Amino acid sequence: QYHDTAIAAWSHLRTKQEMQAVDLTVSRDAVLARLKDIDTPSQFAALLQEFAASFKDGHSNVYTGPLAEPFPHSWPIEFALVKEGLMVRNLNYMLKNPGVELGDLLLEVDGQSALEYLKKREALVSASTAPARKLLAADNNHRTTATSVTLSFEKVGGEVATFTIDCLKHVIDSRQRDRDNFCTAQVLEDDL
């Protein structure tokens, strides 16, 4: 139904077909072929997100509210996408830090190359361009179904360190948003 509605009503279909080689029928068939491997509502929600991402349109997404959250847990670490790869940018959620430091580069996720892992996460992101998909995937790569994760890092000094880390039982959402109040009791001087 999702495919048929998009084919019938999506105003950007022809442009996306011509400019970005979007083929929703091929995407639908690929998703349907994997449907037999889906066991949980959260896996189905992730599959729907992947189909929405195949539109390659930042304005296309799928509402999965009635289904389970596809990635209900979070790593307690956030990363920034830099020229060298994924760099640790936030450790504020770690209750027990085994030695991860700001600036460490992520090398592997559960034995898989960090760049391969990121590429798989890009398939779930709705964005119009490849760089935007990569950036959004990097911003959300800490979201997971796992309760623990083994991460390997290149430390600032060049050595490699591997840690198994417990995941948080909730989703970290660090998107920018307007707030009604500031986190301090008074307005402070901008002293950068």
N, CA, C and O of each residue as an XYZ file, in Angstrom:
768
protein
N       0.818     -1.188      0.000
C       0.000      0.000      0.000
C       0.865      1.256      0.000
O       0.589      2.216     -0.720
N       1.901      1.236      0.806
C       2.801      2.386      0.891
C       3.392      2.658     -0.494
O       3.394      3.799     -0.957
N       3.888      1.621     -1.147
C       4.458      1.734     -2.487
C       3.424      2.273     -3.467
O       3.697      3.229     -4.192
N       2.245      1.671     -3.494
C       1.216      2.060     -4.461
C       0.773      3.510     -4.271
O       0.552      4.227     -5.247
N       0.646      3.938     -3.027
C       0.264      5.319     -2.750
C       1.353      6.282     -3.207
O       1.052      7.320     -3.796
N       2.604      5.952     -2.943
C       3.706      6.821     -3.369
C       3.771      6.919     -4.890
O       3.976      8.006     -5.430
N       3.601      5.806     -5.580
C       3.627      5.807     -7.046
C       2.496      6.683     -7.591
O       2.683      7.417     -8.561
N       1.341      6.599     -6.969
C       0.173      7.331     -7.452
C       0.204      8.818     -7.106
O      -0.291      9.639     -7.878
N       0.778      9.173     -5.958
C       0.601     10.541     -5.472
C       1.873     11.351     -5.242
O       1.775     12.558     -5.024
N       3.046     10.758     -5.277
C       4.255     11.502     -4.931
C       4.621     12.447     -6.069
O       4.913     12.009     -7.182
N       4.604     13.726     -5.787
C       4.824     14.737     -6.829
C       6.273     14.767     -7.328
O       6.523     15.270     -8.424
N       7.213     14.253     -6.572
C       8.625     14.291     -6.967
C       9.103     12.984     -7.601
O      10.297     12.827     -7.855
N       8.199     12.054     -7.855
C       8.599     10.730     -8.318
C       9.430     10.782     -9.588
O      10.515     10.202     -9.637
N       8.951     11.454    -10.601
C       9.671     11.485    -11.879
C      11.045     12.155    -11.724
O      12.037     11.671    -12.270
N      11.099     13.244    -10.994
C      12.375     13.939    -10.765
C      13.363     13.030    -10.047
O      14.531     12.955    -10.429
N      12.898     12.338     -9.006
C      13.779     11.435     -8.258
C      14.236     10.260     -9.127
O      15.373      9.804     -9.009
N      13.357      9.778     -9.992
C      13.735      8.693    -10.900
C      14.832      9.149    -11.853
O      15.800      8.424    -12.083
N      14.683     10.339    -12.400
C      15.625     10.833    -13.401
C      16.928     11.334    -12.788
O      18.005     11.078    -13.327
N      16.839     12.035    -11.683
C      18.022     12.685    -11.105
C      18.810     11.783    -10.154
O      20.032     11.906    -10.062
N      18.126     10.877     -9.443
C      18.806     10.080     -8.417
C      18.580      8.574     -8.573
O      18.901      7.800     -7.672
N      18.039      8.171     -9.694
C      17.813      6.752     -9.993
C      16.985      6.045     -8.922
O      17.214      4.872     -8.627
N      16.025      6.761     -8.344
C      15.138      6.164     -7.353
C      14.170      5.235     -8.083
O      13.510      5.647     -9.037
N      14.086      3.992     -7.638
C      13.157      3.028     -8.209
C      12.402      2.377     -7.054
O      12.880      1.424     -6.439
N      11.213      2.909     -6.771
C      10.453      2.434     -5.623
C       9.995      0.989     -5.762
O       9.808      0.298     -4.761
N       9.812      0.530     -6.993
C       9.405     -0.862     -7.188
C      10.542     -1.808     -6.808
O      10.300     -2.835     -6.174
N      11.765     -1.482     -7.182
C      12.918     -2.284     -6.780
C      13.075     -2.239     -5.254
O      13.346     -3.261     -4.625
N      12.903     -1.046     -4.664
C      13.000     -0.912     -3.206
C      11.920     -1.743     -2.521
O      12.196     -2.438     -1.544
N      10.692     -1.673     -3.030
C       9.592     -2.453     -2.455
C       9.905     -3.944     -2.515
O       9.730     -4.663     -1.532
N      10.368     -4.400     -3.672
C      10.657     -5.829     -3.832
C      11.764     -6.285     -2.885
O      11.703     -7.391     -2.349
N      12.768     -5.446     -2.676
C      13.861     -5.790     -1.757
C      13.350     -5.890     -0.322
O      13.741     -6.792      0.420
N      12.478     -4.964      0.063
C      11.904     -4.980      1.408
C      10.999     -6.199      1.578
O      11.069     -6.879      2.602
N      10.157     -6.480      0.595
C       9.254     -7.630      0.681
C      10.021     -8.955      0.754
O       9.583     -9.891      1.422
N      11.162     -9.029      0.067
C      11.967    -10.255      0.102
C      12.512    -10.520      1.506
O      12.744    -11.672      1.873
N      12.715     -9.469      2.286
C      13.246     -9.619      3.645
C      12.158     -9.730      4.701
O      12.449     -9.976      5.872
N      10.913     -9.552      4.297
C       9.799     -9.560      5.242
C       9.696    -10.881      6.005
O       9.304    -10.891      7.172
N      10.044    -11.991      5.357
C       9.956    -13.304      6.015
C      10.918    -13.414      7.203
O      10.722    -14.266      8.069
N      11.956    -12.566      7.258
C      12.932    -12.606      8.348
C      12.558    -11.690      9.506
O      13.284    -11.617     10.497
N      11.441    -10.997      9.391
C      11.018    -10.043     10.410
C      10.220    -10.774     11.480
O       9.228    -11.439     11.181
N      10.667    -10.645     12.748
C      10.030    -11.351     13.854
C       9.326    -10.427     14.847
O       8.452    -10.870     15.592
N       9.701     -9.149     14.863
C       9.178     -8.257     15.895
C       8.623     -6.976     15.274
O       8.994     -6.614     14.158
N       7.734     -6.291     16.000
C       7.237     -5.002     15.510
C       8.355     -3.972     15.303
O       8.282     -3.160     14.381
N       9.386     -4.001     16.152
C      10.476     -3.036     15.979
C      11.278     -3.328     14.711
O      11.738     -2.396     14.052
N      11.453     -4.605     14.356
C      12.133     -4.937     13.102
C      11.287     -4.477     11.906
O      11.828     -3.996     10.911
N       9.975     -4.624     12.005
C       9.088     -4.171     10.937
C       9.153     -2.651     10.807
O       9.155     -2.123      9.695
N       9.207     -1.945     11.940
C       9.322     -0.482     11.909
C      10.619     -0.063     11.217
O      10.623      0.886     10.434
N      11.716     -0.764     11.501
C      12.998     -0.451     10.841
C      12.908     -0.721      9.342
O      13.471      0.029      8.544
N      12.214     -1.775      8.956
C      12.045     -2.094      7.534
C      11.237     -1.000      6.826
O      11.557     -0.619      5.700
N      10.200     -0.501      7.484
C       9.431      0.609      6.913
C      10.298      1.857      6.780
O      10.204      2.572      5.782
N      11.140      2.125      7.775
C      12.047      3.272      7.701
C      13.002      3.124      6.526
O      13.304      4.098      5.836
N      13.474      1.911      6.304
C      14.377      1.670      5.179
C      13.673      1.946      3.849
O      14.271      2.524      2.941
N      12.413      1.538      3.729
C      11.675      1.819      2.498
C      11.492      3.326      2.319
O      11.668      3.840      1.214
N      11.142      4.034      3.384
C      10.995      5.494      3.302
C      12.310      6.146      2.909
O      12.318      7.106      2.139
N      13.418      5.639      3.428
C      14.735      6.196      3.100
C      15.080      5.989      1.631
O      15.834      6.774      1.057
N      14.538      4.942      1.016
C      14.839      4.676     -0.399
C      14.274      5.754     -1.327
O      14.646      5.813     -2.499
N      13.384      6.603     -0.819
C      12.858      7.718     -1.606
C      13.946      8.767     -1.856
O      13.839      9.569     -2.783
N      14.995      8.757     -1.023
C      16.081      9.750     -1.079
C      15.516     11.167     -1.051
O      15.876     12.027     -1.855
N      14.620     11.372     -0.092
C      13.938     12.651      0.040
C      13.849     12.981      1.527
O      13.235     12.242      2.296
N      14.449     14.067      1.918
C      14.444     14.459      3.320
C      13.071     14.755      3.882
O      12.904     14.836      5.099
N      12.085     14.919      3.016
C      10.733     15.205      3.471
C       9.874     13.941      3.564
O       8.710     14.011      3.957
N      10.438     12.802      3.206
C       9.700     11.540      3.251
C      10.157     10.726      4.451
O      11.348     10.484      4.648
N       9.195     10.318      5.233
C       9.501      9.465      6.361
C       8.264      8.639      6.655
O       7.221      8.839      6.032
N       8.365      7.739      7.571
C       7.235      6.890      7.916
C       6.976      7.013      9.412
O       7.904      6.994     10.221
N       5.720      7.138      9.758
C       5.319      7.183     11.157
C       5.172      5.748     11.649
O       4.365      4.986     11.115
N       5.939      5.382     12.653
C       5.894      4.013     13.181
C       5.404      4.002     14.628
O       5.654      3.051     15.369
N       4.710      5.054     15.018
C       4.244      5.195     16.395
C       3.549      3.990     16.987
O       3.905      3.587     18.094
N       2.564      3.381     16.308
C       1.883      2.226     16.903
C       2.783      0.988     17.028
O       2.493      0.085     17.812
N       3.862      0.950     16.259
C       4.799     -0.168     16.341
C       5.813      0.110     17.438
O       5.894      1.228     17.947
N       6.571     -0.885     17.794
C       7.616     -0.699     18.798
C       8.745      0.158     18.213
O       8.985      0.135     17.006
N       9.420      0.895     19.057
C      10.577      1.699     18.645
C      11.607      0.773     18.014
O      11.999     -0.216     18.632
N      12.066      1.079     16.764
C      13.023      0.187     16.109
C      14.370      0.087     16.831
O      15.034     -0.948     16.771
N      14.765      1.149     17.505
C      16.043      1.157     18.227
C      15.797      1.728     19.624
O      16.030      2.915     19.854
N      15.328      0.893     20.563
C      14.896      1.402     21.865
C      16.007      1.732     22.860
O      15.743      2.326     23.905
N      17.239      1.355     22.548
C      18.358      1.592     23.459
C      19.367      2.535     22.803
O      19.286      2.826     21.610
N      20.310      2.999     23.606
C      21.365      3.877     23.092
C      22.712      3.495     23.679
O      22.812      3.075     24.832
N      23.750      3.649     22.859
C      25.095      3.596     23.420
C      25.231      4.835     24.300
O      24.601      5.852     24.008
N      26.022      4.786     25.355
C      26.183      5.968     26.193
C      27.240      6.940     25.646
O      27.798      7.745     26.391
N      27.500      6.854     24.354
C      28.531      7.670     23.694
C      27.918      8.274     22.434
O      27.178      7.602     21.716
N      28.223      9.529     22.172
C      27.803     10.147     20.920
C      29.044     10.492     20.111
O      30.119     10.734     20.660
N      28.868     10.509     18.785
C      29.984     10.701     17.869
C      29.742     11.879     16.944
O      28.601     12.253     16.671
N      30.828     12.453     16.471
C      30.792     13.478     15.425
C      31.422     12.874     14.177
O      32.421     12.160     14.257
N      30.834     13.165     13.039
C      31.404     12.719     11.773
C      32.485     13.726     11.381
O      32.198     14.901     11.152
N      33.726     13.252     11.308
C      34.860     14.091     10.923
C      35.554     13.449      9.725
O      35.228     12.327      9.337
N      36.496     14.157      9.152
C      37.199     13.652      7.972
C      37.783     12.263      8.216
O      37.779     11.430      7.310
N      38.280     11.999      9.413
C      38.936     10.733      9.730
C      37.951      9.609     10.024
O      38.341      8.441     10.028
N      36.687      9.931     10.268
C      35.681      8.918     10.588
C      34.725      9.407     11.660
O      34.276     10.552     11.624
N      34.414      8.535     12.617
C      33.513      8.872     13.716
C      34.332      9.098     14.987
O      35.001      8.192     15.484
N      34.263     10.323     15.496
C      35.053     10.721     16.657
C      34.135     10.892     17.868
O      33.047     11.456     17.750
N      34.572     10.407     19.022
C      33.805     10.563     20.261
C      33.656     12.048     20.564
O      34.640     12.784     20.634
N      32.389     12.480     20.746
C      32.137     13.891     21.044
C      31.396     14.109     22.354
O      31.347     15.231     22.858
N      30.803     13.021     22.926
C      30.042     13.190     24.155
C      30.108     11.896     24.960
O      29.783     10.818     24.463
N      30.532     12.027     26.203
C      30.590     10.884     27.130
C      29.716     11.116     28.361
O      29.825     10.388     29.347
N      28.855     12.120     28.305
C      28.074     12.517     29.474
C      27.095     11.452     29.965
O      26.615     11.535     31.095
N      26.795     10.460     29.138
C      25.824      9.443     29.524
C      26.477      8.193     30.114
O      25.775      7.272     30.531
N      27.809      8.147     30.154
C      28.509      6.954     30.659
C      28.552      6.957     32.184
O      29.082      7.881     32.801
N      27.988      5.913     32.778
C      28.039      5.779     34.229
C      29.380      5.213     34.671
O      29.939      5.636     35.683
N      29.898      4.242     33.897
C      31.199      3.632     34.182
C      32.006      3.689     32.894
O      31.746      2.923     31.966
N      32.967      4.572     32.829
C      33.772      4.723     31.625
C      35.013      3.835     31.724
O      35.852      4.038     32.602
N      35.132      2.852     30.829
C      36.280      1.945     30.892
C      37.567      2.538     30.324
O      38.611      1.888     30.371
N      37.514      3.758     29.789
C      38.715      4.371     29.238
C      38.505      5.078     27.910
O      39.472      5.457     27.250
N      37.257      5.260     27.513
C      36.952      5.999     26.289
C      37.178      7.480     26.561
O      36.809      7.984     27.622
N      37.791      8.183     25.593
C      38.078      9.603     25.775
C      37.540     10.407     24.595
O      37.417      9.896     23.482
N      37.223     11.672     24.858
C      36.836     12.570     23.779
C      37.956     12.593     22.746
O      39.132     12.663     23.106
N      37.602     12.535     21.478
C      38.598     12.547     20.412
C      38.998     11.171     19.913
O      39.626     11.066     18.859
N      38.649     10.095     20.649
C      38.921      8.739     20.163
C      38.149      8.499     18.876
O      37.020      8.970     18.734
N      38.747      7.768     17.934
C      38.079      7.437     16.675
C      37.518      6.028     16.739
O      38.211      5.095     17.145
N      36.262      5.874     16.338
C      35.615      4.571     16.339
C      36.128      3.754     15.167
O      36.066      4.201     14.022
N      36.641      2.545     15.448
C      37.153      1.654     14.409
C      36.189      0.527     14.079
O      35.973      0.212     12.909
N      35.597     -0.091     15.126
C      34.735     -1.252     14.924
C      33.551     -1.226     15.882
O      33.629     -0.706     16.995
N      32.447     -1.808     15.405
C      31.236     -2.002     16.198
C      30.926     -3.494     16.161
O      30.579     -4.035     15.111
N      31.049     -4.148     17.293
C      30.823     -5.598     17.382
C      31.567     -6.362     16.286
O      31.010     -7.262     15.656
N      32.822     -5.997     16.068
C      33.672     -6.686     15.103
C      33.519     -6.233     13.661
O      34.258     -6.692     12.791
N      32.584     -5.349     13.396
C      32.350     -4.840     12.041
C      32.999     -3.452     11.918
O      32.958     -2.657     12.856
N      33.585     -3.178     10.773
C      34.179     -1.869     10.526
C      33.162     -0.768     10.824
O      31.994     -0.882     10.451
N      33.598      0.284     11.489
C      32.711      1.401     11.822
C      32.114      2.026     10.560
O      30.955      2.440     10.567
N      32.890      2.097      9.482
C      32.373      2.678      8.242
C      31.345      1.770      7.581
O      30.392      2.267      6.980
N      31.510      0.451      7.676
C      30.492     -0.485      7.168
C      29.213     -0.361      7.995
O      28.109     -0.359      7.450
N      29.371     -0.258      9.303
C      28.228     -0.094     10.198
C      27.472      1.185      9.852
O      26.244      1.185      9.766
N      28.211      2.271      9.654
C      27.594      3.547      9.312
C      26.859      3.450      7.974
O      25.771      4.005      7.826
N      27.439      2.758      7.011
C      26.816      2.586      5.691
C      25.466      1.876      5.837
O      24.498      2.258      5.179
N      25.390      0.860      6.678
C      24.124      0.162      6.906
C      23.098      1.089      7.557
O      21.910      1.028      7.241
N      23.560      1.940      8.458
C      22.648      2.881      9.123
C      22.141      3.944      8.151
O      21.031      4.454      8.309
N      22.950      4.278      7.149
C      22.512      5.260      6.140
C      21.272      4.770      5.404
O      20.456      5.584      4.972
N      21.114      3.463      5.253
C      19.966      2.899      4.544
C      18.655      3.180      5.269
O      17.586      3.010      4.683
N      18.710      3.609      6.536
C      17.511      3.890      7.317
C      17.187      5.375      7.400
O      16.216      5.767      8.047
N      18.005      6.207      6.743
C      17.882      7.654      6.894
C      17.223      8.281      5.668
O      17.627      8.030      4.532
N      16.213      9.091      5.917
C      15.559      9.839      4.839
C      16.277     11.166      4.655
O      16.222     12.037      5.523
N      16.947     11.314      3.528
C      17.625     12.562      3.181
C      17.823     12.603      1.675
O      17.896     11.563      1.022
N      17.908     13.808      1.128
C      17.977     13.972     -0.325
C      19.355     13.701     -0.915
O      19.459     13.347     -2.089
N      20.408     13.860     -0.127
C      21.751     13.700     -0.675
C      22.549     12.686      0.147
O      22.258     12.452      1.320
N      23.542     12.100     -0.478
C      24.393     11.125      0.207
C      25.116     11.741      1.415
O      25.152     11.113      2.473
N      25.693     12.949      1.294
C      26.342     13.539      2.478
C      25.360     13.779      3.633
O      25.720     13.602      4.797
N      24.141     14.176      3.320
C      23.146     14.386      4.376
C      22.775     13.062      5.033
O      22.634     12.996      6.255
N      22.617     12.002      4.232
C      22.307     10.688      4.798
C      23.425     10.224      5.728
O      23.164      9.682      6.802
N      24.661     10.439      5.312
C      25.808     10.011      6.123
C      25.855     10.787      7.441
O      26.098     10.206      8.499
N      25.624     12.092      7.372
C      25.653     12.925      8.578
C      24.534     12.529      9.543
O      24.769     12.405     10.745
N      23.328     12.333      9.026
C      22.209     11.942      9.885
C      22.417     10.546     10.468
O      22.071     10.300     11.623
N      22.975      9.639      9.684
C      23.275      8.297     10.193
C      24.306      8.374     11.316
O      24.187      7.673     12.320
N      25.311      9.218     11.149
C      26.339      9.383     12.187
C      25.728      9.954     13.468
O      26.105      9.556     14.570
N      24.785     10.886     13.318
C      24.139     11.481     14.490
C      23.297     10.476     15.258
O      23.072     10.643     16.457
N      22.829      9.434     14.578
C      21.944      8.462     15.223
C      22.540      7.071     15.334
O      21.827      6.122     15.663
N      23.836      6.928     15.066
C      24.425      5.586     15.083
C      24.448      4.977     16.478
O      24.622      3.765     16.605
N      24.280      5.768     17.520
C      24.296      5.254     18.895
C      22.989      4.562     19.273
O      22.931      3.893     20.305
N      21.937      4.706     18.463
C      20.666      4.051     18.755
C      20.756      2.578     18.350
O      21.301      2.255     17.295
N      20.217      1.683     19.193
C      20.435      0.256     18.979
C      19.307     -0.594     19.559
O      18.483     -0.119     20.341
N      19.293     -1.846     19.159
C      18.400     -2.833     19.769
C      19.146     -3.628     20.845
O      18.523     -4.319     21.650
N      20.455     -3.530     20.857
C      21.290     -4.329     21.761
C      21.299     -3.760     23.179
O      21.028     -2.578     23.389
N      21.614     -4.615     24.141
C      21.759     -4.166     25.525
C      23.222     -3.903     25.884
O      23.518     -3.297     26.914
N      24.135     -4.367     25.021
C      25.557     -4.040     25.180
C      26.195     -4.029     23.791
O      25.658     -4.600     22.842
N      27.333     -3.378     23.693
C      28.025     -3.257     22.408
C      29.534     -3.305     22.666
O      30.022     -2.790     23.672
N      30.260     -3.932     21.737
C      31.716     -3.942     21.819
C      32.246     -2.970     20.776
O      32.017     -3.138     19.578
N      32.955     -1.956     21.247
C      33.474     -0.892     20.385
C      34.995     -0.871     20.456
O      35.578     -0.974     21.536
N      35.636     -0.735     19.290
C      37.093     -0.586     19.227
C      37.411      0.840     18.787
O      36.776      1.386     17.885
N      38.395      1.421     19.438
C      38.766      2.810     19.188
C      40.249      2.927     18.874
O      41.070      2.153     19.367
N      40.575      3.910     18.043
C      41.954      4.359     17.929
C      42.077      5.532     18.883
O      41.410      6.555     18.728
N      42.946      5.363     19.876
C      43.142      6.404     20.883
C      43.951      7.553     20.270
O      44.556      7.405     19.209
N      43.949      8.670     20.941
C      44.651      9.860     20.445
C      46.129      9.563     20.210
O      46.717     10.119     19.281
N      46.739      8.718     21.008
C      48.147      8.373     20.855
C      48.423      7.332     19.789
O      49.585      7.026     19.521
N      47.369      6.768     19.161
C      47.547      5.795     18.093
C      47.276      4.355     18.487
O      47.062      3.516     17.612
N      47.279      4.039     19.784
C      47.011      2.666     20.191
C      45.527      2.342     20.003
O      44.692      3.243     19.918
N      45.209      1.045     19.938
C      43.832      0.580     19.755
C      43.335     -0.005     21.072
O      44.046     -0.763     21.732
N      42.115      0.351     21.445
C      41.509     -0.162     22.676
C      40.094     -0.640     22.350
O      39.380     -0.006     21.575
N      39.699     -1.759     22.947
C      38.377     -2.342     22.724
C      37.666     -2.466     24.068
O      38.244     -2.925     25.054
N      36.399     -2.046     24.089
C      35.612     -2.079     25.317
C      34.223     -2.642     25.022
O      33.645     -2.358     23.973
N      33.692     -3.437     25.944
C      32.287     -3.837     25.884
C      31.545     -2.942     26.861
O      31.877     -2.865     28.044
N      30.531     -2.268     26.333
C      29.848     -1.214     27.085
C      28.361     -1.541     27.167
O      27.755     -1.940     26.173
N      27.773     -1.373     28.347
C      26.334     -1.544     28.514
C      25.608     -0.378     27.851
O      26.017      0.777     27.977
N      24.533     -0.694     27.146
C      23.727      0.335     26.495
C      22.696      0.877     27.479
O      22.301      0.199     28.426
N      22.277      2.094     27.237
C      21.218      2.700     28.031
C      19.889      2.086     27.624
O      19.727      1.649     26.484
N      18.952      2.050     28.536
C      17.653      1.436     28.252
C      16.652      2.450     27.710
O      15.442      2.238     27.789
N      17.152      3.533     27.167
C      16.312      4.550     26.546
C      17.072      5.157     25.364
O      18.256      4.889     25.165
N      16.380      5.963     24.602
C      16.974      6.597     23.427
C      17.510      7.966     23.806
O      16.814      8.758     24.441
N      18.740      8.243     23.419
C      19.299      9.582     23.574
C      18.875     10.388     22.350
O      19.098      9.969     21.214
N      18.270     11.530     22.586
C      17.862     12.410     21.497
C      18.549     13.747     21.712
O      18.109     14.553     22.532
N      19.626     13.984     20.975
C      20.404     15.210     21.182
C      20.174     16.234     20.079
O      21.006     17.110     19.842
N      19.013     16.110     19.397
C      18.723     17.103     18.350
C      18.566     18.480     18.958
O      18.119     18.626     20.096
N      18.940     19.492     18.185
C      18.755     20.879     18.621
C      17.263     21.179     18.663
O      16.525     20.802     17.753
N      16.830     21.841     19.695
C      15.439     22.277     19.760
C      15.346     23.497     20.661
O      16.172     23.698     21.552
N      14.333     24.301     20.413
C      14.119     25.493     21.227
C      13.693     25.094     22.633
O      12.930     24.146     22.820
N      14.188     25.821     23.605
C      13.846     25.566     24.999
C      13.222     26.837     25.570
O      13.586     27.950     25.190
N      12.279     26.651     26.486
C      11.641     27.800     27.123
C      12.555     28.455     28.146
O      12.446     29.654     28.406
N      13.455     27.671     28.724
C      14.336     28.249     29.730
C      15.761     27.770     29.507
O      15.997     26.740     28.875
N      16.690     28.524     30.029
C      18.104     28.208     29.901
C      18.506     27.368     31.102
O      17.808     27.379     32.116
N      19.600     26.648     31.016
C      19.952     25.705     32.076
C      20.577     26.361     33.308
O      20.780     25.682     34.315
N      20.886     27.646     33.260
C      21.436     28.306     34.448
C      20.384     29.239     35.038
O      19.377     29.545     34.400
N      20.626     29.671     36.226
C      19.659     30.533     36.913
C      19.698     31.954     36.392
O      18.772     32.725     36.646
N      20.738     32.320     35.674
C      20.850     33.706     35.179
C      21.438     33.703     33.776
O      22.087     32.742     33.363
N      21.208     34.766     33.064
C      21.785     34.897     31.725
C      23.263     35.230     31.889
O      23.610     36.133     32.650
N      24.131     34.520     31.192
C      25.568     34.712     31.329
C      26.109     35.470     30.113
O      25.515     35.419     29.036
N      27.217     36.162     30.280
C      27.877     36.853     29.186
C      28.367     35.839     28.155
O      28.808     34.747     28.514
N      28.289     36.195     26.898
C      28.864     35.356     25.838
C      30.357     35.599     25.875
O      30.827     36.649     25.436
N      31.102     34.650     26.388
C      32.528     34.870     26.652
C      33.373     33.836     25.911
O      34.266     33.225     26.498
N      33.090     33.641     24.619
C      33.832     32.642     23.855
C      35.248     33.082     23.593
O      36.013     32.354     22.959
